[in-house]
Amino acid sequence: MPTKILFVCTGNLDRSPTAEDLFKGREGFEVKSAGTHVHARRRISESLLAWADKIFVMERAHEEAILQLKPDVEHKITVLGIPDSYLRDDPELVDLLRAKLSKHLNTE
């Protein structure tokens, strides 16, 4: 059974889709991404949050938005602390995501 991972940022344009792309197609993982903003490409929802085994958010504000919507998923959330200063697929962002996520996921 794959681990279901949800990556969350603000607009679901740069950080969370980059993280999703890193794990898409990787054995043992099923991944999706979403954003907290009302105009996000894919917006967080109760069903997405319930689907996920683990939720990785880029900033503390994303955790707060999720907990307002669905407080019972608090145990699933990890804050990565990645600021909104990267474009999608930025090599520096990819390296940062790999380093931070390797502490929480078996990424071999």
C-alpha positions, 0 to 999 in steps of 0.5 A, spaced: 500 500 500 503 506 497 504 512 502 499 517 500 502 524 500 499 531 499 504 537 498 501 544 500 503 551 498 499 557 497 497 557 490 499 550 488 503 553 482 511 553 484 513 549 491 508 544 492 507 542 484 515 541 484 515 537 490 509 533 487 513 532 481 519 529 485 515 523 487 510 522 482 511 515 479 516 513 485 514 506 487 511 506 494 508 513 494 502 516 491 502 524 491 498 530 490 499 537 491 494 543 493 494 550 495 491 554 501 489 560 497 482 561 494 485 562 487 489 556 487 490 551 481 488 545 486 485 548 492 485 544 499 479 540 501 476 536 506 477 530 502 484 531 500 486 532 507 482 526 509 485 522 503 493 523 505 497 519 510 502 525 510 501 532 509 507 536 507 506 544 508 511 549 506 510 554 511 506 555 518 501 559 515 499 553 510 498 548 517 494 554 520 489 554 514 489 546 514 487 546 521 481 551 520 478 546 515 480 540 518 483 540 525 483 532 526 489 532 521 494 535 525 498 529 526 499 528 519 502 535 518 509 537 517 512 544 516 518 544 511 519 551 512 520 553 505 519 560 503 515 563 497 521 565 493 522 560 488 519 558 481 517 551 479 522 546 478 528 551 480 534 547 482 535 550 488 528 548 490 529 541 488 535 540 492 532 544 498 525 539 498 530 533 497 534 535 503 528 536 507 523 530 505 529 525 506 528 526 513 521 524 513 520 519 507 524 513 505 527 516 498 532 511 496 
